Amino acid sequence: METSANMTEMAEIVAALEGAAAVAGESMDQFFLLVMGFIIYLMQAGFAFLEAGAVRSRNTVNILIKNALDSFFGGVSYWLVGYALAFGKGNPFIGASYFAHSGLPATMYAHWFFQFVFAATAATIVSGAVAERCDFTAYIIYSSVVTGFIYPVVTHWAWSEEGWLVNGRTYEFDGELVNIGYNDFAGSGVVHMVGGIAAFVGALALGPRIGRFDRNDGSPIEIRGHSIPFASLGGFILVFGFFAFNGSSQGSISGDGDGAAVAMAVTNTVLAASGGAFTTLVLNKIKYFGDSKWSFLTTLNGCLTGMVAVCAGCNQFKSYFGFITGVLGGIAYMVTTWLVLKLKVDDPLDATAVHFGGGVVGVLSVPLFSYDYGVIYHWDMKSGYYLAWQVAGLAAIFSWAAVLSLIMFFSLKKLNIFRVPFEYEVKGLDIPKHGETAYPAEAYGHGWGEKGDALMGLMKEAANASIKTVVSKHTNVTIKETVRPSESPEVDAMRGYENKGYTGNTKLTTLYYENSSAKRDRKKVSFEAEPKLVRPPDPLQPISRCAR
């Protein structure tokens, strides 16, 4: 009797311990998703710095606020409808519950936040492709639509319990029933292909920046960004974020084998980044593939493309195939960049090449390199079915994102709210749109000697010093600068000059001075400064300044 009571008590203790372990495991998984989500959210800063560095200084504030609002407007959109369409209970095509968190269990809030940062990433991809000429209102519209509708539906197909792509179909092989469907562990297709397709269609509908392509032969003219250090910082933040992006797609950390799966995903991400960077670095150095230079920006984009490519299968690749996937991603980047330019589409950040090119490689690499069912390892009917489902998923995602993006972006164009006015594009978006500039001239220098003086101040000082010997104290001096042609591709294109790029300019500075008391004998002295690149606030008018 006593033994039976002890056994009952022991069973109750074991059950209580198992319950406590389950609760602790659930809490641990939620905390894991939250912490990984925090790191992934930091990728928004990476995108912001990368894009800010890749645009010209006059558009820095504009691109920064757009990256910030991706998460803010995207957060509202994903809260109201996006998450419901993606993970709500519905049918194999679309979800239909949890709108505005209605009925969402408290234990699912960590999952919502984790999926939100993925959705914000998909929307941010587009901003780089339409940089420097997209109107702010149109930006808010397309960002909300991508985050709230286009992306969530694809998510439902591939990542929800009901999705038609992830569930696939059941087949029989040698008397064994096997369920085969679409596999995309961290979103090569779901996140990056969707963002890359939307980026390409947006850039196509918007048209190239002024001066991006030669008016006569259509050849591309490089428009450089203003800060490679900013782009570098953004790139390294994105690399850091990618470790969490891919590793955390396991979705949990408390289960048996979760830690090993996360470690494998992160390891393959590192190797894919290395493979992509190495490939683009070498290919760009080869005359027939690049400009024969060791390009940092090309290498950085190759690194990111490799990480995009390995997203889909980073949890099921041997490490050498992780590296090979990165190499293939680097090749895809070079080919896609070339193709986009051939189509006369202006993508300032190469978002199409990085995310669409890398995404396609990632989706197709899974059925080839997976150690569980890959064609390379097995070469049987089952691996062929896996390949067929990946191709089907790729085609479905491409069709959905492309058709809806075409409708959305060309509708914005038809309504004349997609592109900024001509004058704004030429002069910059920061001042007229936001009333702020990233680099206000008055914020530079100090008053403690010529080392801190601005260039114009030094010129005034030199001019006054030289004039003092020939004019009286009543003389008024006016300094006028006139910029000659070839100052920038966009202004040359507007004026009709044929210009293959920045060739250097000569600034003609004219000093006018007259005696303020006698009002006679106006004189003029002109001299040429050393050739230099000049970009005045108004490229159509000379700059006028006065010094007394």
Secondary structure in CASP SS format (residue, H / E / C, confidence):
PFRMAT SS
TARGET T0000
AUTHOR 0000-0000-0000
METHOD secondary structure of the structure
MODEL  1
M C 1.00
E H 1.00
T H 1.00
S H 1.00
A H 1.00
N H 1.00
M H 1.00
T H 1.00
E H 1.00
M H 1.00
A H 1.00
E H 1.00
I H 1.00
V H 1.00
A H 1.00
A H 1.00
L H 1.00
E H 1.00
G H 1.00
A H 1.00
A H 1.00
A H 1.00
V H 1.00
A H 1.00
G H 1.00
E H 1.00
S H 1.00
M H 1.00
D H 1.00
Q H 1.00
F H 1.00
F H 1.00
L H 1.00
L H 1.00
V H 1.00
M H 1.00
G H 1.00
F H 1.00
I H 1.00
I H 1.00
Y H 1.00
L C 1.00
M H 1.00
Q H 1.00
A H 1.00
G H 1.00
F H 1.00
A H 1.00
F H 1.00
L H 1.00
E H 1.00
A H 1.00
G H 1.00
A H 1.00
V C 1.00
R C 1.00
S H 1.00
R H 1.00
N H 1.00
T H 1.00
V H 1.00
N H 1.00
I H 1.00
L H 1.00
I H 1.00
K H 1.00
N H 1.00
A H 1.00
L H 1.00
D H 1.00
S H 1.00
F H 1.00
F H 1.00
G H 1.00
G H 1.00
V H 1.00
S H 1.00
Y H 1.00
W H 1.00
L H 1.00
V H 1.00
G H 1.00
Y H 1.00
A H 1.00
L H 1.00
A H 1.00
F H 1.00
G C 1.00
K C 1.00
G E 1.00
N C 1.00
P C 1.00
F C 1.00
I C 1.00
G E 1.00
A C 1.00
S C 1.00
Y C 1.00
F H 1.00
A H 1.00
H H 1.00
S C 1.00
G C 1.00
L C 1.00
P C 1.00
A H 1.00
T H 1.00
M H 1.00
Y H 1.00
A H 1.00
H H 1.00
W H 1.00
F H 1.00
F H 1.00
Q H 1.00
F H 1.00
V H 1.00
F H 1.00
A H 1.00
A H 1.00
T H 1.00
A H 1.00
A H 1.00
T H 1.00
I H 1.00
V H 1.00
S H 1.00
G H 1.00
A H 1.00
V C 1.00
A C 1.00
E C 1.00
R C 1.00
C E 1.00
D C 1.00
F H 1.00
T H 1.00
A H 1.00
Y H 1.00
I H 1.00
I H 1.00
Y H 1.00
S H 1.00
S H 1.00
V H 1.00
V H 1.00
T H 1.00
G H 1.00
F H 1.00
I H 1.00
Y H 1.00
P H 1.00
V H 1.00
V H 1.00
T H 1.00
H H 1.00
W H 1.00
A H 1.00
W H 1.00
S C 1.00
E C 1.00
E C 1.00
G C 1.00
W H 1.00
L H 1.00
V H 1.00
N H 1.00
G C 1.00
R E 1.00
T E 1.00
Y E 1.00
E E 1.00
F E 1.00
D C 1.00
G C 1.00
E E 1.00
L E 1.00
V E 1.00
N E 1.00
I E 1.00
G C 1.00
Y C 1.00
N C 1.00
D C 1.00
F C 1.00
A C 1.00
G C 1.00
S H 1.00
G H 1.00
V H 1.00
V H 1.00
H H 1.00
M H 1.00
V H 1.00
G H 1.00
G H 1.00
I H 1.00
A H 1.00
A H 1.00
F H 1.00
V H 1.00
G H 1.00
A H 1.00
L H 1.00
A H 1.00
L H 1.00
G C 1.00
P C 1.00
R C 1.00
I C 1.00
G C 1.00
R C 1.00
F E 1.00
D C 1.00
R C 1.00
N C 1.00
D C 1.00
G C 1.00
S C 1.00
P E 1.00
I C 1.00
E C 1.00
I C 1.00
R C 1.00
G C 1.00
H C 1.00
S C 1.00
I H 1.00
P H 1.00
F H 1.00
A H 1.00
S H 1.00
L H 1.00
G H 1.00
G H 1.00
F H 1.00
I H 1.00
L H 1.00
V H 1.00
F H 1.00
G H 1.00
F H 1.00
F H 1.00
A H 1.00
F H 1.00
N H 1.00
G H 1.00
S H 1.00
S H 1.00
Q H 1.00
G C 1.00
S C 1.00
I C 1.00
S C 1.00
G C 1.00
D C 1.00
G C 1.00
D H 1.00
G H 1.00
A H 1.00
A H 1.00
V H 1.00
A H 1.00
M H 1.00
A H 1.00
V H 1.00
T H 1.00
N H 1.00
T H 1.00
V H 1.00
L H 1.00
A H 1.00
A H 1.00
S H 1.00
G H 1.00
G H 1.00
A H 1.00
F H 1.00
T H 1.00
T H 1.00
L H 1.00
V H 1.00
L H 1.00
N H 1.00
K H 1.00
I C 1.00
K C 1.00
Y C 1.00
F C 1.00
G C 1.00
D C 1.00
S C 1.00
K C 1.00
W C 1.00
S C 1.00
F H 1.00
L H 1.00
T H 1.00
T H 1.00
L H 1.00
N H 1.00
G H 1.00
C H 1.00
L H 1.00
T H 1.00
G H 1.00
M H 1.00
V H 1.00
A H 1.00
V H 1.00
C C 1.00
A C 1.00
G C 1.00
C C 1.00
N C 1.00
Q C 1.00
F C 1.00
K C 1.00
S H 1.00
Y H 1.00
F H 1.00
G H 1.00
F H 1.00
I H 1.00
T H 1.00
G H 1.00
V H 1.00
L H 1.00
G H 1.00
G H 1.00
I H 1.00
A H 1.00
Y H 1.00
M H 1.00
V H 1.00
T H 1.00
T H 1.00
W H 1.00
L H 1.00
V H 1.00
L H 1.00
K H 1.00
L C 1.00
K C 1.00
V C 1.00
D C 1.00
D C 1.00
P C 1.00
L C 1.00
D C 1.00
A H 1.00
T H 1.00
A H 1.00
V H 1.00
H H 1.00
F H 1.00
G H 1.00
G H 1.00
G H 1.00
V H 1.00
V H 1.00
G H 1.00
V H 1.00
L H 1.00
S H 1.00
V H 1.00
P H 1.00
L H 1.00
F H 1.00
S C 1.00
Y C 1.00
D C 1.00
Y C 1.00
G C 1.00
V C 1.00
I C 1.00
Y C 1.00
H C 1.00
W C 1.00
D C 1.00
M H 1.00
K H 1.00
S H 1.00
G H 1.00
Y H 1.00
Y H 1.00
L H 1.00
A H 1.00
W H 1.00
Q H 1.00
V H 1.00
A H 1.00
G H 1.00
L H 1.00
A H 1.00
A H 1.00
I H 1.00
F H 1.00
S H 1.00
W H 1.00
A H 1.00
A H 1.00
V H 1.00
L H 1.00
S H 1.00
L H 1.00
I H 1.00
M H 1.00
F H 1.00
F H 1.00
S H 1.00
L H 1.00
K H 1.00
K H 1.00
L C 1.00
N C 1.00
I C 1.00
F C 1.00
R E 1.00
V C 1.00
P C 1.00
F H 1.00
E H 1.00
Y H 1.00
E H 1.00
V H 1.00
K H 1.00
G C 1.00
L C 1.00
D H 1.00
I H 1.00
P H 1.00
K H 1.00
H H 1.00
G C 1.00
E C 1.00
T C 1.00
A C 1.00
Y C 1.00
P C 1.00
A H 1.00
E H 1.00
A H 1.00
Y C 1.00
G C 1.00
H C 1.00
G C 1.00
W C 1.00
G C 1.00
E H 1.00
K H 1.00
G H 1.00
D C 1.00
A C 1.00
L H 1.00
M H 1.00
G H 1.00
L H 1.00
M H 1.00
K H 1.00
E H 1.00
A H 1.00
A H 1.00
N H 1.00
A H 1.00
S H 1.00
I H 1.00
K C 1.00
T C 1.00
V C 1.00
V C 1.00
S C 1.00
K C 1.00
H C 1.00
T E 1.00
N E 1.00
V E 1.00
T E 1.00
I E 1.00
K E 1.00
E E 1.00
T E 1.00
V E 1.00
R C 1.00
P C 1.00
S C 1.00
E C 1.00
S C 1.00
P H 1.00
E H 1.00
V H 1.00
D H 1.00
A H 1.00
M H 1.00
R H 1.00
G C 1.00
Y C 1.00
E C 1.00
N C 1.00
K C 1.00
G C 1.00
Y C 1.00
T C 1.00
G C 1.00
N E 1.00
T C 1.00
K E 1.00
L E 1.00
T E 1.00
T E 1.00
L E 1.00
Y E 1.00
Y E 1.00
E E 1.00
N E 1.00
S C 1.00
S C 1.00
A C 1.00
K C 1.00
R C 1.00
D C 1.00
R C 1.00
K E 1.00
K E 1.00
V E 1.00
S E 1.00
F E 1.00
E E 1.00
A C 1.00
E C 1.00
P C 1.00
K E 1.00
L C 1.00
V C 1.00
R C 1.00
P C 1.00
P C 1.00
D C 1.00
P C 1.00
L C 1.00
Q C 1.00
P C 1.00
I E 1.00
S E 1.00
R E 1.00
C E 1.00
A E 1.00
R C 1.00
END
